[in-house]
Amino acid sequence: MLGITAQTTFLLLDLREKEDYELWRIKEAINYPAPNIGRDKMIPEIFHFKNKPEKLIILYMNDERAGTKAA
């Protein structure tokens, strides 16, 4: 992991389950399983990016439809 600093412009969230994340992932991605969104479980990293126009939160998962719904 490269780490998040004040200069980091994006947060990459892998919405797959932990087992899939451990098999393969993008190097800078943080595992945040999609069901956590519905449970209102926030990780501290999200607060650094949420509602800030100069920052991006990028989501990915295996299923495009499920990923779109989570977004």
CHARMM-style PDB file with segment names, atoms N, HN, CA, C and O in Angstrom:
ATOM      1  N   MET     1       0.831  -1.180   0.000  1.00  0.00      PROA
ATOM      2  CA  MET     1       0.000   0.000   0.000  1.00  0.00      PROA
ATOM      3  C   MET     1       0.876   1.243   0.000  1.00  0.00      PROA
ATOM      4  O   MET     1       1.877   1.317   0.712  1.00  0.00      PROA
ATOM      5  N   LEU     2       0.493   2.189  -0.787  1.00  0.00      PROA
ATOM      6  HN  LEU     2      -0.320   2.129  -1.366  1.00  0.00      PROA
ATOM      7  CA  LEU     2       1.246   3.421  -0.863  1.00  0.00      PROA
ATOM      8  C   LEU     2       0.887   4.391   0.256  1.00  0.00      PROA
ATOM      9  O   LEU     2       1.677   5.276   0.585  1.00  0.00      PROA
ATOM     10  N   GLY     3      -0.274   4.237   0.830  1.00  0.00      PROA
ATOM     11  HN  GLY     3      -0.916   3.518   0.562  1.00  0.00      PROA
ATOM     12  CA  GLY     3      -0.706   5.126   1.900  1.00  0.00      PROA
ATOM     13  C   GLY     3      -1.456   6.331   1.377  1.00  0.00      PROA
ATOM     14  O   GLY     3      -1.312   6.719   0.218  1.00  0.00      PROA
ATOM     15  N   ILE     4      -2.259   6.916   2.247  1.00  0.00      PROA
ATOM     16  HN  ILE     4      -2.376   6.601   3.188  1.00  0.00      PROA
ATOM     17  CA  ILE     4      -3.043   8.090   1.894  1.00  0.00      PROA
ATOM     18  C   ILE     4      -2.407   9.294   2.567  1.00  0.00      PROA
ATOM     19  O   ILE     4      -2.168   9.300   3.774  1.00  0.00      PROA
ATOM     20  N   THR     5      -2.140  10.312   1.760  1.00  0.00      PROA
ATOM     21  HN  THR     5      -2.335  10.307   0.779  1.00  0.00      PROA
ATOM     22  CA  THR     5      -1.570  11.554   2.269  1.00  0.00      PROA
ATOM     23  C   THR     5      -2.481  12.707   1.882  1.00  0.00      PROA
ATOM     24  O   THR     5      -3.486  12.498   1.202  1.00  0.00      PROA
ATOM     25  N   ALA     6      -2.150  13.905   2.300  1.00  0.00      PROA
ATOM     26  HN  ALA     6      -1.334  14.075   2.853  1.00  0.00      PROA
ATOM     27  CA  ALA     6      -2.948  15.085   1.934  1.00  0.00      PROA
ATOM     28  C   ALA     6      -2.943  15.310   0.425  1.00  0.00      PROA
ATOM     29  O   ALA     6      -3.871  15.917  -0.110  1.00  0.00      PROA
ATOM     30  N   GLN     7      -1.910  14.827  -0.268  1.00  0.00      PROA
ATOM     31  HN  GLN     7      -1.156  14.333   0.166  1.00  0.00      PROA
ATOM     32  CA  GLN     7      -1.813  15.007  -1.716  1.00  0.00      PROA
ATOM     33  C   GLN     7      -2.535  13.915  -2.514  1.00  0.00      PROA
ATOM     34  O   GLN     7      -2.664  14.030  -3.732  1.00  0.00      PROA
ATOM     35  N   THR     8      -2.996  12.881  -1.859  1.00  0.00      PROA
ATOM     36  HN  THR     8      -2.892  12.787  -0.868  1.00  0.00      PROA
ATOM     37  CA  THR     8      -3.695  11.791  -2.547  1.00  0.00      PROA
ATOM     38  C   THR     8      -5.006  12.326  -3.110  1.00  0.00      PROA
ATOM     39  O   THR     8      -5.795  12.938  -2.390  1.00  0.00      PROA
ATOM     40  N   THR     9      -5.234  12.094  -4.399  1.00  0.00      PROA
ATOM     41  HN  THR     9      -4.593  11.597  -4.984  1.00  0.00      PROA
ATOM     42  CA  THR     9      -6.423  12.642  -5.046  1.00  0.00      PROA
ATOM     43  C   THR     9      -7.554  11.630  -5.218  1.00  0.00      PROA
ATOM     44  O   THR     9      -8.675  12.008  -5.557  1.00  0.00      PROA
ATOM     45  N   PHE    10      -7.270  10.346  -4.988  1.00  0.00      PROA
ATOM     46  HN  PHE    10      -6.360  10.038  -4.712  1.00  0.00      PROA
ATOM     47  CA  PHE    10      -8.332   9.360  -5.143  1.00  0.00      PROA
ATOM     48  C   PHE    10      -8.209   8.248  -4.111  1.00  0.00      PROA
ATOM     49  O   PHE    10      -7.129   7.951  -3.599  1.00  0.00      PROA
ATOM     50  N   LEU    11      -9.367   7.642  -3.828  1.00  0.00      PROA
ATOM     51  HN  LEU    11     -10.244   7.884  -4.244  1.00  0.00      PROA
ATOM     52  CA  LEU    11      -9.456   6.480  -2.946  1.00  0.00      PROA
ATOM     53  C   LEU    11     -10.012   5.354  -3.792  1.00  0.00      PROA
ATOM     54  O   LEU    11     -11.066   5.508  -4.409  1.00  0.00      PROA
ATOM     55  N   LEU    12      -9.331   4.235  -3.831  1.00  0.00      PROA
ATOM     56  HN  LEU    12      -8.475   4.110  -3.330  1.00  0.00      PROA
ATOM     57  CA  LEU    12      -9.749   3.093  -4.630  1.00  0.00      PROA
ATOM     58  C   LEU    12     -10.303   2.025  -3.694  1.00  0.00      PROA
ATOM     59  O   LEU    12      -9.567   1.439  -2.900  1.00  0.00      PROA
ATOM     60  N   LEU    13     -11.614   1.776  -3.795  1.00  0.00      PROA
ATOM     61  HN  LEU    13     -12.212   2.252  -4.441  1.00  0.00      PROA
ATOM     62  CA  LEU    13     -12.272   0.808  -2.932  1.00  0.00      PROA
ATOM     63  C   LEU    13     -12.646  -0.440  -3.709  1.00  0.00      PROA
ATOM     64  O   LEU    13     -13.342  -0.369  -4.721  1.00  0.00      PROA
ATOM     65  N   ASP    14     -12.182  -1.575  -3.232  1.00  0.00      PROA
ATOM     66  HN  ASP    14     -11.617  -1.633  -2.409  1.00  0.00      PROA
ATOM     67  CA  ASP    14     -12.527  -2.884  -3.788  1.00  0.00      PROA
ATOM     68  C   ASP    14     -13.740  -3.374  -3.012  1.00  0.00      PROA
ATOM     69  O   ASP    14     -13.626  -3.697  -1.830  1.00  0.00      PROA
ATOM     70  N   LEU    15     -14.899  -3.435  -3.661  1.00  0.00      PROA
ATOM     71  HN  LEU    15     -14.991  -3.173  -4.622  1.00  0.00      PROA
ATOM     72  CA  LEU    15     -16.149  -3.783  -2.997  1.00  0.00      PROA
ATOM     73  C   LEU    15     -16.423  -5.282  -2.910  1.00  0.00      PROA
ATOM     74  O   LEU    15     -17.493  -5.695  -2.466  1.00  0.00      PROA
ATOM     75  N   ARG    16     -15.473  -6.079  -3.328  1.00  0.00      PROA
ATOM     76  HN  ARG    16     -14.603  -5.743  -3.689  1.00  0.00      PROA
ATOM     77  CA  ARG    16     -15.664  -7.525  -3.275  1.00  0.00      PROA
ATOM     78  C   ARG    16     -15.466  -8.031  -1.846  1.00  0.00      PROA
ATOM     79  O   ARG    16     -14.937  -7.325  -0.987  1.00  0.00      PROA
ATOM     80  N   GLU    17     -15.897  -9.254  -1.616  1.00  0.00      PROA
ATOM     81  HN  GLU    17     -16.327  -9.827  -2.314  1.00  0.00      PROA
ATOM     82  CA  GLU    17     -15.705  -9.866  -0.304  1.00  0.00      PROA
ATOM     83  C   GLU    17     -14.212 -10.087  -0.046  1.00  0.00      PROA
ATOM     84  O   GLU    17     -13.414 -10.165  -0.981  1.00  0.00      PROA
ATOM     85  N   LYS    18     -13.853 -10.185   1.217  1.00  0.00      PROA
ATOM     86  HN  LYS    18     -14.501 -10.121   1.977  1.00  0.00      PROA
ATOM     87  CA  LYS    18     -12.448 -10.279   1.617  1.00  0.00      PROA
ATOM     88  C   LYS    18     -11.724 -11.451   0.945  1.00  0.00      PROA
ATOM     89  O   LYS    18     -10.554 -11.327   0.584  1.00  0.00      PROA
ATOM     90  N   GLU    19     -12.399 -12.570   0.778  1.00  0.00      PROA
ATOM     91  HN  GLU    19     -13.350 -12.671   1.071  1.00  0.00      PROA
ATOM     92  CA  GLU    19     -11.775 -13.750   0.164  1.00  0.00      PROA
ATOM     93  C   GLU    19     -11.333 -13.453  -1.266  1.00  0.00      PROA
ATOM     94  O   GLU    19     -10.242 -13.847  -1.676  1.00  0.00      PROA
ATOM     95  N   ASP    20     -12.180 -12.758  -2.022  1.00  0.00      PROA
ATOM     96  HN  ASP    20     -13.067 -12.437  -1.688  1.00  0.00      PROA
ATOM     97  CA  ASP    20     -11.833 -12.392  -3.398  1.00  0.00      PROA
ATOM     98  C   ASP    20     -10.720 -11.355  -3.424  1.00  0.00      PROA
ATOM     99  O   ASP    20      -9.819 -11.421  -4.260  1.00  0.00      PROA
ATOM    100  N   TYR    21     -10.785 -10.407  -2.514  1.00  0.00      PROA
ATOM    101  HN  TYR    21     -11.517 -10.354  -1.835  1.00  0.00      PROA
ATOM    102  CA  TYR    21      -9.761  -9.360  -2.410  1.00  0.00      PROA
ATOM    103  C   TYR    21      -8.389  -9.976  -2.142  1.00  0.00      PROA
ATOM    104  O   TYR    21      -7.386  -9.525  -2.694  1.00  0.00      PROA
ATOM    105  N   GLU    22      -8.346 -10.994  -1.308  1.00  0.00      PROA
ATOM    106  HN  GLU    22      -9.161 -11.360  -0.859  1.00  0.00      PROA
ATOM    107  CA  GLU    22      -7.072 -11.628  -0.977  1.00  0.00      PROA
ATOM    108  C   GLU    22      -6.502 -12.445  -2.130  1.00  0.00      PROA
ATOM    109  O   GLU    22      -5.292 -12.660  -2.192  1.00  0.00      PROA
ATOM    110  N   LEU    23      -7.361 -12.908  -3.051  1.00  0.00      PROA
ATOM    111  HN  LEU    23      -8.344 -12.734  -3.001  1.00  0.00      PROA
ATOM    112  CA  LEU    23      -6.877 -13.661  -4.205  1.00  0.00      PROA
ATOM    113  C   LEU    23      -6.129 -12.764  -5.190  1.00  0.00      PROA
ATOM    114  O   LEU    23      -5.058 -13.127  -5.676  1.00  0.00      PROA
ATOM    115  N   TRP    24      -6.690 -11.604  -5.478  1.00  0.00      PROA
ATOM    116  HN  TRP    24      -7.561 -11.310  -5.082  1.00  0.00      PROA
ATOM    117  CA  TRP    24      -6.054 -10.614  -6.370  1.00  0.00      PROA
ATOM    118  C   TRP    24      -6.691  -9.255  -6.115  1.00  0.00      PROA
ATOM    119  O   TRP    24      -7.856  -9.165  -5.728  1.00  0.00      PROA
ATOM    120  N   ARG    25      -5.927  -8.219  -6.333  1.00  0.00      PROA
ATOM    121  HN  ARG    25      -4.981  -8.292  -6.648  1.00  0.00      PROA
ATOM    122  CA  ARG    25      -6.420  -6.862  -6.134  1.00  0.00      PROA
ATOM    123  C   ARG    25      -5.494  -5.872  -6.818  1.00  0.00      PROA
ATOM    124  O   ARG    25      -4.373  -6.210  -7.199  1.00  0.00      PROA
ATOM    125  N   ILE    26      -5.968  -4.666  -6.967  1.00  0.00      PROA
ATOM    126  HN  ILE    26      -6.879  -4.392  -6.657  1.00  0.00      PROA
ATOM    127  CA  ILE    26      -5.134  -3.569  -7.435  1.00  0.00      PROA
ATOM    128  C   ILE    26      -4.324  -3.101  -6.224  1.00  0.00      PROA
ATOM    129  O   ILE    26      -4.857  -2.976  -5.122  1.00  0.00      PROA
ATOM    130  N   LYS    27      -3.064  -2.851  -6.437  1.00  0.00      PROA
ATOM    131  HN  LYS    27      -2.631  -2.953  -7.333  1.00  0.00      PROA
ATOM    132  CA  LYS    27      -2.127  -2.575  -5.347  1.00  0.00      PROA
ATOM    133  C   LYS    27      -2.612  -1.524  -4.354  1.00  0.00      PROA
ATOM    134  O   LYS    27      -2.499  -1.742  -3.147  1.00  0.00      PROA
ATOM    135  N   GLU    28      -3.136  -0.413  -4.803  1.00  0.00      PROA
ATOM    136  HN  GLU    28      -3.228  -0.236  -5.783  1.00  0.00      PROA
ATOM    137  CA  GLU    28      -3.527   0.678  -3.922  1.00  0.00      PROA
ATOM    138  C   GLU    28      -4.937   0.544  -3.350  1.00  0.00      PROA
ATOM    139  O   GLU    28      -5.367   1.392  -2.569  1.00  0.00      PROA
ATOM    140  N   ALA    29      -5.664  -0.515  -3.732  1.00  0.00      PROA
ATOM    141  HN  ALA    29      -5.315  -1.204  -4.367  1.00  0.00      PROA
ATOM    142  CA  ALA    29      -7.059  -0.664  -3.321  1.00  0.00      PROA
ATOM    143  C   ALA    29      -7.197  -1.045  -1.846  1.00  0.00      PROA
ATOM    144  O   ALA    29      -6.356  -1.737  -1.271  1.00  0.00      PROA
ATOM    145  N   ILE    30      -8.284  -0.568  -1.269  1.00  0.00      PROA
ATOM    146  HN  ILE    30      -8.967  -0.006  -1.737  1.00  0.00      PROA
ATOM    147  CA  ILE    30      -8.652  -0.917   0.099  1.00  0.00      PROA
ATOM    148  C   ILE    30      -9.900  -1.777   0.017  1.00  0.00      PROA
ATOM    149  O   ILE    30     -10.841  -1.448  -0.706  1.00  0.00      PROA
ATOM    150  N   ASN    31      -9.908  -2.873   0.754  1.00  0.00      PROA
ATOM    151  HN  ASN    31      -9.144  -3.140   1.341  1.00  0.00      PROA
ATOM    152  CA  ASN    31     -11.083  -3.742   0.756  1.00  0.00      PROA
ATOM    153  C   ASN    31     -12.186  -3.109   1.600  1.00  0.00      PROA
ATOM    154  O   ASN    31     -11.979  -2.762   2.763  1.00  0.00      PROA
ATOM    155  N   TYR    32     -13.355  -2.968   0.992  1.00  0.00      PROA
ATOM    156  HN  TYR    32     -13.523  -3.250   0.048  1.00  0.00      PROA
ATOM    157  CA  TYR    32     -14.532  -2.412   1.656  1.00  0.00      PROA
ATOM    158  C   TYR    32     -15.740  -3.132   1.059  1.00  0.00      PROA
ATOM    159  O   TYR    32     -16.373  -2.610   0.142  1.00  0.00      PROA
ATOM    160  N   PRO    33     -16.075  -4.338   1.570  1.00  0.00      PROA
ATOM    161  CA  PRO    33     -17.164  -5.119   0.978  1.00  0.00      PROA
ATOM    162  C   PRO    33     -18.454  -4.321   0.836  1.00  0.00      PROA
ATOM    163  O   PRO    33     -18.843  -3.588   1.744  1.00  0.00      PROA
ATOM    164  N   ALA    34     -19.109  -4.468  -0.303  1.00  0.00      PROA
ATOM    165  HN  ALA    34     -18.793  -5.064  -1.041  1.00  0.00      PROA
ATOM    166  CA  ALA    34     -20.309  -3.707  -0.644  1.00  0.00      PROA
ATOM    167  C   ALA    34     -21.396  -3.749   0.432  1.00  0.00      PROA
ATOM    168  O   ALA    34     -22.041  -2.723   0.646  1.00  0.00      PROA
ATOM    169  N   PRO    35     -21.641  -4.870   1.124  1.00  0.00      PROA
ATOM    170  CA  PRO    35     -22.682  -4.853   2.159  1.00  0.00      PROA
ATOM    171  C   PRO    35     -22.443  -3.813   3.264  1.00  0.00      PROA
ATOM    172  O   PRO    35     -23.387  -3.399   3.936  1.00  0.00      PROA
ATOM    173  N   ASN    36     -21.205  -3.398   3.451  1.00  0.00      PROA
ATOM    174  HN  ASN    36     -20.438  -3.735   2.905  1.00  0.00      PROA
ATOM    175  CA  ASN    36     -20.916  -2.381   4.468  1.00  0.00      PROA
ATOM    176  C   ASN    36     -21.575  -1.046   4.146  1.00  0.00      PROA
ATOM    177  O   ASN    36     -21.864  -0.265   5.052  1.00  0.00      PROA
ATOM    178  N   ILE    37     -21.814  -0.776   2.868  1.00  0.00      PROA
ATOM    179  HN  ILE    37     -21.578  -1.410   2.132  1.00  0.00      PROA
ATOM    180  CA  ILE    37     -22.451   0.478   2.469  1.00  0.00      PROA
ATOM    181  C   ILE    37     -23.863   0.543   3.039  1.00  0.00      PROA
ATOM    182  O   ILE    37     -24.263   1.563   3.600  1.00  0.00      PROA
ATOM    183  N   GLY    38     -24.608  -0.536   2.896  1.00  0.00      PROA
ATOM    184  HN  GLY    38     -24.283  -1.364   2.440  1.00  0.00      PROA
ATOM    185  CA  GLY    38     -25.972  -0.589   3.417  1.00  0.00      PROA
ATOM    186  C   GLY    38     -26.034  -0.608   4.933  1.00  0.00      PROA
ATOM    187  O   GLY    38     -27.062  -0.265   5.517  1.00  0.00      PROA
ATOM    188  N   ARG    39     -24.968  -0.995   5.561  1.00  0.00      PROA
ATOM    189  HN  ARG    39     -24.133  -1.273   5.086  1.00  0.00      PROA
ATOM    190  CA  ARG    39     -24.918  -1.053   7.031  1.00  0.00      PROA
ATOM    191  C   ARG    39     -24.378   0.240   7.626  1.00  0.00      PROA
ATOM    192  O   ARG    39     -24.243   0.362   8.843  1.00  0.00      PROA
ATOM    193  N   ASP    40     -24.074   1.192   6.776  1.00  0.00      PROA
ATOM    194  HN  ASP    40     -24.184   1.094   5.787  1.00  0.00      PROA
ATOM    195  CA  ASP    40     -23.528   2.476   7.219  1.00  0.00      PROA
ATOM    196  C   ASP    40     -22.220   2.316   7.993  1.00  0.00      PROA
ATOM    197  O   ASP    40     -21.951   3.071   8.927  1.00  0.00      PROA
ATOM    198  N   LYS    41     -21.417   1.341   7.607  1.00  0.00      PROA
ATOM    199  HN  LYS    41     -21.635   0.728   6.848  1.00  0.00      PROA
ATOM    200  CA  LYS    41     -20.105   1.143   8.232  1.00  0.00      PROA
ATOM    201  C   LYS    41     -19.074   1.905   7.415  1.00  0.00      PROA
ATOM    202  O   LYS    41     -18.764   1.528   6.284  1.00  0.00      PROA
ATOM    203  N   MET    42     -18.554   2.963   7.984  1.00  0.00      PROA
ATOM    204  HN  MET    42     -18.806   3.269   8.902  1.00  0.00      PROA
ATOM    205  CA  MET    42     -17.572   3.794   7.288  1.00  0.00      PROA
ATOM    206  C   MET    42     -16.180   3.510   7.819  1.00  0.00      PROA
ATOM    207  O   MET    42     -15.986   3.290   9.014  1.00  0.00      PROA
ATOM    208  N   ILE    43     -15.225   3.520   6.920  1.00  0.00      PROA
ATOM    209  HN  ILE    43     -15.383   3.699   5.949  1.00  0.00      PROA
ATOM    210  CA  ILE    43     -13.829   3.412   7.335  1.00  0.00      PROA
ATOM    211  C   ILE    43     -13.253   4.821   7.342  1.00  0.00      PROA
ATOM    212  O   ILE    43     -13.720   5.670   6.582  1.00  0.00      PROA
ATOM    213  N   PRO    44     -12.268   5.094   8.166  1.00  0.00      PROA
ATOM    214  CA  PRO    44     -11.731   6.461   8.279  1.00  0.00      PROA
ATOM    215  C   PRO    44     -11.278   7.062   6.951  1.00  0.00      PROA
ATOM    216  O   PRO    44     -11.403   8.269   6.744  1.00  0.00      PROA
ATOM    217  N   GLU    45     -10.757   6.237   6.057  1.00  0.00      PROA
ATOM    218  HN  GLU    45     -10.656   5.256   6.225  1.00  0.00      PROA
ATOM    219  CA  GLU    45     -10.265   6.734   4.777  1.00  0.00      PROA
ATOM    220  C   GLU    45     -11.360   7.431   3.966  1.00  0.00      PROA
ATOM    221  O   GLU    45     -11.083   8.386   3.240  1.00  0.00      PROA
ATOM    222  N   ILE    46     -12.585   6.961   4.086  1.00  0.00      PROA
ATOM    223  HN  ILE    46     -12.810   6.185   4.675  1.00  0.00      PROA
ATOM    224  CA  ILE    46     -13.685   7.547   3.312  1.00  0.00      PROA
ATOM    225  C   ILE    46     -13.913   9.001   3.715  1.00  0.00      PROA
ATOM    226  O   ILE    46     -14.205   9.838   2.861  1.00  0.00      PROA
ATOM    227  N   PHE    47     -13.787   9.307   4.984  1.00  0.00      PROA
ATOM    228  HN  PHE    47     -13.550   8.627   5.678  1.00  0.00      PROA
ATOM    229  CA  PHE    47     -14.039  10.675   5.452  1.00  0.00      PROA
ATOM    230  C   PHE    47     -13.057  11.686   4.860  1.00  0.00      PROA
ATOM    231  O   PHE    47     -13.387  12.867   4.763  1.00  0.00      PROA
ATOM    232  N   HSD    48     -11.865  11.253   4.465  1.00  0.00      PROA
ATOM    233  HN  HSD    48     -11.597  10.293   4.544  1.00  0.00      PROA
ATOM    234  CA  HSD    48     -10.885  12.154   3.851  1.00  0.00      PROA
ATOM    235  C   HSD    48     -11.263  12.534   2.416  1.00  0.00      PROA
ATOM    236  O   HSD    48     -10.740  13.500   1.860  1.00  0.00      PROA
ATOM    237  N   PHE    49     -12.188  11.751   1.820  1.00  0.00      PROA
ATOM    238  HN  PHE    49     -12.612  10.966   2.272  1.00  0.00      PROA
ATOM    239  CA  PHE    49     -12.535  11.947   0.408  1.00  0.00      PROA
ATOM    240  C   PHE    49     -13.988  12.321   0.178  1.00  0.00      PROA
ATOM    241  O   PHE    49     -14.310  12.925  -0.845  1.00  0.00      PROA
ATOM    242  N   LYS    50     -14.867  11.979   1.099  1.00  0.00      PROA
ATOM    243  HN  LYS    50     -14.605  11.489   1.931  1.00  0.00      PROA
ATOM    244  CA  LYS    50     -16.303  12.170   0.939  1.00  0.00      PROA
ATOM    245  C   LYS    50     -16.655  13.659   0.847  1.00  0.00      PROA
ATOM    246  O   LYS    50     -16.221  14.472   1.663  1.00  0.00      PROA
ATOM    247  N   ASN    51     -17.459  13.987  -0.176  1.00  0.00      PROA
ATOM    248  HN  ASN    51     -17.811  13.326  -0.838  1.00  0.00      PROA
ATOM    249  CA  ASN    51     -17.981  15.348  -0.391  1.00  0.00      PROA
ATOM    250  C   ASN    51     -16.893  16.399  -0.585  1.00  0.00      PROA
ATOM    251  O   ASN    51     -17.078  17.559  -0.219  1.00  0.00      PROA
ATOM    252  N   LYS    52     -15.766  16.000  -1.158  1.00  0.00      PROA
ATOM    253  HN  LYS    52     -15.616  15.058  -1.456  1.00  0.00      PROA
ATOM    254  CA  LYS    52     -14.695  16.956  -1.466  1.00  0.00      PROA
ATOM    255  C   LYS    52     -14.507  16.967  -2.982  1.00  0.00      PROA
ATOM    256  O   LYS    52     -14.091  15.962  -3.559  1.00  0.00      PROA
ATOM    257  N   PRO    53     -14.809  18.092  -3.632  1.00  0.00      PROA
ATOM    258  CA  PRO    53     -14.785  18.138  -5.100  1.00  0.00      PROA
ATOM    259  C   PRO    53     -13.427  17.834  -5.727  1.00  0.00      PROA
ATOM    260  O   PRO    53     -13.374  17.387  -6.873  1.00  0.00      PROA
ATOM    261  N   GLU    54     -12.343  18.060  -5.020  1.00  0.00      PROA
ATOM    262  HN  GLU    54     -12.386  18.422  -4.089  1.00  0.00      PROA
ATOM    263  CA  GLU    54     -11.019  17.805  -5.583  1.00  0.00      PROA
ATOM    264  C   GLU    54     -10.559  16.355  -5.366  1.00  0.00      PROA
ATOM    265  O   GLU    54      -9.462  15.981  -5.781  1.00  0.00      PROA
ATOM    266  N   LYS    55     -11.403  15.545  -4.716  1.00  0.00      PROA
ATOM    267  HN  LYS    55     -12.294  15.849  -4.380  1.00  0.00      PROA
ATOM    268  CA  LYS    55     -11.061  14.148  -4.418  1.00  0.00      PROA
ATOM    269  C   LYS    55     -12.043  13.210  -5.109  1.00  0.00      PROA
ATOM    270  O   LYS    55     -13.198  13.574  -5.330  1.00  0.00      PROA
ATOM    271  N   LEU    56     -11.590  12.001  -5.451  1.00  0.00      PROA
ATOM    272  HN  LEU    56     -10.651  11.706  -5.271  1.00  0.00      PROA
ATOM    273  CA  LEU    56     -12.435  10.985  -6.079  1.00  0.00      PROA
ATOM    274  C   LEU    56     -12.466   9.728  -5.220  1.00  0.00      PROA
ATOM    275  O   LEU    56     -11.467   9.354  -4.606  1.00  0.00      PROA
ATOM    276  N   ILE    57     -13.623   9.088  -5.187  1.00  0.00      PROA
ATOM    277  HN  ILE    57     -14.435   9.392  -5.686  1.00  0.00      PROA
ATOM    278  CA  ILE    57     -13.740   7.751  -4.612  1.00  0.00      PROA
ATOM    279  C   ILE    57     -14.085   6.836  -5.779  1.00  0.00      PROA
ATOM    280  O   ILE    57     -15.131   6.989  -6.410  1.00  0.00      PROA
ATOM    281  N   ILE    58     -13.208   5.891  -6.059  1.00  0.00      PROA
ATOM    282  HN  ILE    58     -12.359   5.767  -5.546  1.00  0.00      PROA
ATOM    283  CA  ILE    58     -13.367   4.970  -7.184  1.00  0.00      PROA
ATOM    284  C   ILE    58     -13.702   3.594  -6.621  1.00  0.00      PROA
ATOM    285  O   ILE    58     -13.007   3.090  -5.738  1.00  0.00      PROA
ATOM    286  N   LEU    59     -14.771   2.990  -7.138  1.00  0.00      PROA
ATOM    287  HN  LEU    59     -15.335   3.399  -7.855  1.00  0.00      PROA
ATOM    288  CA  LEU    59     -15.226   1.683  -6.675  1.00  0.00      PROA
ATOM    289  C   LEU    59     -15.045   0.649  -7.770  1.00  0.00      PROA
ATOM    290  O   LEU    59     -15.183   0.955  -8.954  1.00  0.00      PROA
ATOM    291  N   TYR    60     -14.736  -0.580  -7.372  1.00  0.00      PROA
ATOM    292  HN  TYR    60     -14.624  -0.829  -6.410  1.00  0.00      PROA
ATOM    293  CA  TYR    60     -14.767  -1.663  -8.347  1.00  0.00      PROA
ATOM    294  C   TYR    60     -15.138  -2.970  -7.680  1.00  0.00      PROA
ATOM    295  O   TYR    60     -14.891  -3.186  -6.493  1.00  0.00      PROA
ATOM    296  N   MET    61     -15.740  -3.838  -8.482  1.00  0.00      PROA
ATOM    297  HN  MET    61     -15.941  -3.663  -9.446  1.00  0.00      PROA
ATOM    298  CA  MET    61     -16.064  -5.204  -8.062  1.00  0.00      PROA
ATOM    299  C   MET    61     -16.276  -6.050  -9.310  1.00  0.00      PROA
ATOM    300  O   MET    61     -16.236  -5.528 -10.424  1.00  0.00      PROA
ATOM    301  N   ASN    62     -16.499  -7.334  -9.137  1.00  0.00      PROA
ATOM    302  HN  ASN    62     -16.531  -7.758  -8.232  1.00  0.00      PROA
ATOM    303  CA  ASN    62     -16.632  -8.255 -10.277  1.00  0.00      PROA
ATOM    304  C   ASN    62     -17.871  -8.011 -11.117  1.00  0.00      PROA
ATOM    305  O   ASN    62     -17.810  -8.095 -12.343  1.00  0.00      PROA
ATOM    306  N   ASP    63     -18.983  -7.712 -10.486  1.00  0.00      PROA
ATOM    307  HN  ASP    63     -19.032  -7.644  -9.490  1.00  0.00      PROA
ATOM    308  CA  ASP    63     -20.268  -7.586 -11.165  1.00  0.00      PROA
ATOM    309  C   ASP    63     -20.599  -6.114 -11.383  1.00  0.00      PROA
ATOM    310  O   ASP    63     -20.800  -5.369 -10.423  1.00  0.00      PROA
ATOM    311  N   GLU    64     -20.654  -5.700 -12.640  1.00  0.00      PROA
ATOM    312  HN  GLU    64     -20.491  -6.306 -13.419  1.00  0.00      PROA
ATOM    313  CA  GLU    64     -20.900  -4.301 -12.971  1.00  0.00      PROA
ATOM    314  C   GLU    64     -22.240  -3.803 -12.423  1.00  0.00      PROA
ATOM    315  O   GLU    64     -22.331  -2.677 -11.934  1.00  0.00      PROA
ATOM    316  N   ARG    65     -23.278  -4.642 -12.504  1.00  0.00      PROA
ATOM    317  HN  ARG    65     -23.204  -5.557 -12.901  1.00  0.00      PROA
ATOM    318  CA  ARG    65     -24.598  -4.229 -12.005  1.00  0.00      PROA
ATOM    319  C   ARG    65     -24.563  -3.994 -10.497  1.00  0.00      PROA
ATOM    320  O   ARG    65     -25.074  -2.985 -10.011  1.00  0.00      PROA
ATOM    321  N   ALA    66     -23.969  -4.913  -9.768  1.00  0.00      PROA
ATOM    322  HN  ALA    66     -23.554  -5.732 -10.163  1.00  0.00      PROA
ATOM    323  CA  ALA    66     -23.870  -4.762  -8.308  1.00  0.00      PROA
ATOM    324  C   ALA    66     -22.985  -3.558  -7.946  1.00  0.00      PROA
ATOM    325  O   ALA    66     -23.260  -2.844  -6.982  1.00  0.00      PROA
ATOM    326  N   GLY    67     -21.937  -3.347  -8.721  1.00  0.00      PROA
ATOM    327  HN  GLY    67     -21.714  -3.927  -9.505  1.00  0.00      PROA
ATOM    328  CA  GLY    67     -21.062  -2.210  -8.475  1.00  0.00      PROA
ATOM    329  C   GLY    67     -21.767  -0.884  -8.703  1.00  0.00      PROA
ATOM    330  O   GLY    67     -21.577   0.069  -7.947  1.00  0.00      PROA
ATOM    331  N   THR    68     -22.584  -0.829  -9.751  1.00  0.00      PROA
ATOM    332  HN  THR    68     -22.739  -1.603 -10.365  1.00  0.00      PROA
ATOM    333  CA  THR    68     -23.342   0.380 -10.037  1.00  0.00      PROA
ATOM    334  C   THR    68     -24.337   0.666  -8.922  1.00  0.00      PROA
ATOM    335  O   THR    68     -24.504   1.814  -8.509  1.00  0.00      PROA
ATOM    336  N   LYS    69     -24.993  -0.374  -8.441  1.00  0.00      PROA
ATOM    337  HN  LYS    69     -24.857  -1.306  -8.777  1.00  0.00      PROA
ATOM    338  CA  LYS    69     -25.944  -0.228  -7.345  1.00  0.00      PROA
ATOM    339  C   LYS    69     -25.244   0.268  -6.082  1.00  0.00      PROA
ATOM    340  O   LYS    69     -25.768   1.135  -5.382  1.00  0.00      PROA
ATOM    341  N   ALA    70     -24.085  -0.270  -5.792  1.00  0.00      PROA
ATOM    342  HN  ALA    70     -23.660  -0.974  -6.360  1.00  0.00      PROA
ATOM    343  CA  ALA    70     -23.317   0.150  -4.606  1.00  0.00      PROA
ATOM    344  C   ALA    70     -22.873   1.600  -4.722  1.00  0.00      PROA
ATOM    345  O   ALA    70     -22.877   2.341  -3.740  1.00  0.00      PROA
ATOM    346  N   ALA    71     -22.488   2.000  -5.937  1.00  0.00      PROA
ATOM    347  HN  ALA    71     -22.485   1.397  -6.735  1.00  0.00      PROA
ATOM    348  CA  ALA    71     -22.042   3.387  -6.136  1.00  0.00      PROA
ATOM    349  C   ALA    71     -23.165   4.354  -5.881  1.00  0.00      PROA
ATOM    350  OT1 ALA    71     -22.976   5.565  -5.999  1.00  0.00      PROA
TER     351      ALA     71
END
